[in-house]
Amino acid sequence: MSRLRYRLLGLAALIHPQIMQAAELKIGVSLSIPPYVIQESNSGLELELLYQALAVKGHNASIHYLPLARTFHELKEGKLDGIINIKDGMVDKVFYSDVAIRYQNCAISLDDKDFTINSVKDLDGKKVVAFQRASILLGEEFTQMAKTNPSYQEQARQIQQVYMLMKHRADVVVMDKNIFKYYLKQAFIEGKLTEAEIKQVAICNRIFPPTEYKFAFLNEQIRDDFNLGLKQITEDGTLNALQEKYRRLVSLDNEAEAANTLLDHSVLKHDPL
């Protein structure tokens, strides 16, 4: 959709508001990040949030999986109508939504290691495995730790982080807590971890603030419609229902004999999305 078409749509919408009620939007997504984005089924908490919020004003979304740099390029070229998971200032001449999703990165360790991890400094000297580009994204103190810690490494495939922690090949893995839970459950279902390994208790040490992401749209009216829809699904309980759906998806509770729960210092049982 070209920028000229957007201008024409905007003018038409002033005369006939119903024209903006049934837009078919092309949304760029750069990564499959379960449980937030599950590419195989075009589902996940974040995509369902997108679908539901846009549907409030009658819009539909088709998902286009592209490398991150290409999503930015195609949005600027008008080949995409929007992209997810960005922050203010990352792309020019677009309309940013309200905060759509929050990720919670943790320094995850095994309870029986009895580590005290209250800050990034406590990662010094430990075998730390983080997600790709974590050393750039998680702040200056973490960047310095990554440079000076000879046992620091990053993994592109986050399921490998789970294996490394549960098989004692890493002391700490740095990743979003719900991504960890998802891959831990997948490892259990696929038989990649033994019963003893899966029953180990993992602790989410929250030494990072939540990471807030917005969505960006080329059209201001579409952005406003998304914001309105996001507000509505938050207030009417739809978003809570989606969060509960994906909490159940990542939970190991009632999975055979597995009793592993990712713990939090302040929430000792279920650590919700």
Buried (B, 14 or more C-beta within 10 A) or exposed (E): BEEEEBEEBBEEBEEEEEBBEEBEBBBBBBBEBBBBBBBEEBBBBBBBBBBBBBBBBEBEBEBBEBEBEBBBBBBBEBBBBBBBBBEEEBBEEBBBBBEBBEBBBBBBBBEEBEBEBEEBEBBBEBBBBBBEEBBEBBBEEBBBBBEEBEBBBBBEEBBBBBBBBBEEEBBBBBBBBBBBBBBBBBBBEEEBBEEEBBBBEBBBBBBBEEBEBBBBBBBEBBBBBBBBBBBBBBEEEBBEEBBEBBBEBBBBEEEEEBEBBBBBEEEEEEBEB
